[in-house]
């Protein structure tokens, strides 16, 4: 009889804990919870819920010196394969 109690007591404790976890984590099934869920989804999709920009736009800042410039493209009379520094090609 003691062996049965020895096995039955842990089984009952585990079953009670499993029922508690199941009851705590189950999805609500009322109509109101469905409406709330729909409202949360619509708020997430609305344009007002767009993420806030973390970095400010980079524009001209007079305190930062000269603004960044894109690389210059070679003109019609320039050789695009010519290197700067006087080298003309591989040796």
Secondary structure in CASP SS format (residue, H / E / C, confidence):
PFRMAT SS
TARGET T0000
AUTHOR 0000-0000-0000
METHOD secondary structure of the structure
MODEL  1
X C 1.00
X H 1.00
X H 1.00
X H 1.00
X H 1.00
X H 1.00
X H 1.00
X H 1.00
X H 1.00
X H 1.00
X H 1.00
X H 1.00
X H 1.00
X H 1.00
X H 1.00
X H 1.00
X H 1.00
X H 1.00
X H 1.00
X H 1.00
X H 1.00
X H 1.00
X H 1.00
X H 1.00
X H 1.00
X C 1.00
X C 1.00
X C 1.00
X C 1.00
X C 1.00
X H 1.00
X H 1.00
X H 1.00
X H 1.00
X H 1.00
X H 1.00
X H 1.00
X H 1.00
X H 1.00
X H 1.00
X H 1.00
X H 1.00
X H 1.00
X H 1.00
X H 1.00
X C 1.00
X H 1.00
X H 1.00
X H 1.00
X C 1.00
X C 1.00
X C 1.00
X C 1.00
X C 1.00
X C 1.00
X C 1.00
X C 1.00
X C 1.00
X C 1.00
X C 1.00
X C 1.00
X H 1.00
X H 1.00
X H 1.00
X C 1.00
X C 1.00
X C 1.00
X C 1.00
X C 1.00
X C 1.00
X C 1.00
X C 1.00
X C 1.00
X C 1.00
X C 1.00
X C 1.00
X C 1.00
X C 1.00
X C 1.00
X C 1.00
X C 1.00
X C 1.00
X C 1.00
X C 1.00
X C 1.00
X C 1.00
X C 1.00
X C 1.00
X C 1.00
X C 1.00
X C 1.00
END
